Amino acid sequence: MIYLDSNATTRVHPDVLAAMLPYLSDECYNPSSGYRAGRKVKAAVEAAREQVARLIGADAREIYFTGCGTEANNAVLYSLAGMCGENRRIVTSEIEHSAILRVCEHLAERGFVIDKVGVDAGGRLDLEAWDRAVNADGVAFATLMWANNETGIIQPVEEACGLARVAKVPFHTDAIQAVGKTVVNVDDVAVDFLSISGHKFHAPKGIGAVYVRSGLRFEPMLRGGGQESGFRSGTENVASIIGMGKAAEIMQEKLDADGHAGVGELRDYLESILMENLEGVEVNGAVEYRAANTLHLAFEHCEASGLLILLDEYGVACSAGSACMTGKQQPSHVQKAMGFSSERANSSLRMSLSIFTTKEEVEEAAKQIVRAVKKLRSVQGGGGVGPVVIYTE
Ligand SMILES: Cc1ncc(COP(=O)(O)O)c(C=O)c1O
């Protein structure tokens, strides 16, 4: 199978696996144990913290490991909500991941007012509306994703963070689709809190991290043995932490070497083959702001749900952005926010590459996508009944 769904998850890098294995066997000790073997494991965890910190330009003391990216987002938002005093407004965007939106909905049930700022047709945040939102009375905090998981569009985080700072509003970013794919540096963009997830950049699933700017208060979500400096109790997932550290080091080397340009070239190559061989293909999202690995295209007169079934049969895995609700395909909240017609949204496909994607794979995938689109267009004018299809986020 050709895997073009790296925004959903990525393969564990072989060097990451090799770094992890000892901690699943011989080095099985608890990092909190005081004897020498335990202290050695603790030192390895701290080295991994340094590696993760380095990837985002942070100090290791500002990094706390969590059980996944969703937990990282939850931990920050509930902490901020718990310490906001009289302030009851939360500013966010319409295109956030469910790991932000569902938390906001839950907080709304507890009396918070959620102000979701929109995006333009290219999928980028409306900064003027953001400015107004963060300057409203009683804002508790603001949260904006760095890169969108569906479209790959990189948000104006620096500007949005700057506006929040001027308004004296704490700022969090869900950088889960950005870290490892584009330069994310907490010195350049002075965010207060930032979420990371390992499985989006070749570490295993089930490991995440939160960056908390030094000096800021943080209320832990999990209390217990006081691991992670009390921020997140629970015996550490040592092997995965080591894996995330190694993956961070690998991605940093790659970003330093070419800024992910190699992946970007392959993505552009895929796009150009599809454009050359098919009529009625449109790019979704502002091309100049796309993460290098993501390609989001609308194939006119072609239902994405049907396309996915055919592509699965032809050996290509990717995602589509519509969910079947009460028998009708419904555009995702991101495509709705971008103002897409249902037709365009329901004919859109996300292809996401990784450092493991090869030129040969791109050529073969492009051939199969062209074949599937042509076949679908020749049958029922491109329609057809598909399964329930939704992005794997
Ligand atoms: C933007 C974004 N935020 C949060 C998450 C959740 O991360 P995790 O799968 O590690 O819980 C994902 C991935 O699914 C994502 O793409």
The ligand as a MOL file (V3000), in Angstrom:
LIG
                    3D

  0  0  0     0  0            999 V3000
M  V30 BEGIN CTAB
M  V30 COUNTS 16 16 0 0 0
M  V30 BEGIN ATOM
M  V30 1 C -4.0400 19.4050 15.1230 0
M  V30 2 C -4.1730 18.2040 15.9970 0
M  V30 3 N -4.3730 18.3660 17.3130 0
M  V30 4 C -4.4760 17.3150 18.1450 0
M  V30 5 C -4.3700 16.0180 17.6870 0
M  V30 6 C -4.4780 14.8810 18.6600 0
M  V30 7 O -3.2230 14.2770 18.8930 0
M  V30 8 P -3.1330 12.7750 19.4560 0
M  V30 9 O -3.5600 11.8820 18.3480 0
M  V30 10 O -1.7150 12.5840 19.8450 0
M  V30 11 O -4.0430 12.7040 20.6310 0
M  V30 12 C -4.1600 15.8060 16.3140 0
M  V30 13 C -4.0680 14.4560 15.7440 0
M  V30 14 O -4.9490 13.6850 15.7000 0
M  V30 15 C -4.0680 16.9150 15.4450 0
M  V30 16 O -3.8950 16.7710 14.1400 0
M  V30 END ATOM
M  V30 BEGIN BOND
M  V30 1 1 1 2
M  V30 2 1 2 3
M  V30 3 2 2 15
M  V30 4 2 3 4
M  V30 5 1 4 5
M  V30 6 1 5 6
M  V30 7 2 5 12
M  V30 8 1 6 7
M  V30 9 1 7 8
M  V30 10 2 8 9
M  V30 11 1 8 10
M  V30 12 1 8 11
M  V30 13 1 12 13
M  V30 14 1 12 15
M  V30 15 2 13 14
M  V30 16 1 15 16
M  V30 END BOND
M  V30 END CTAB
M  END
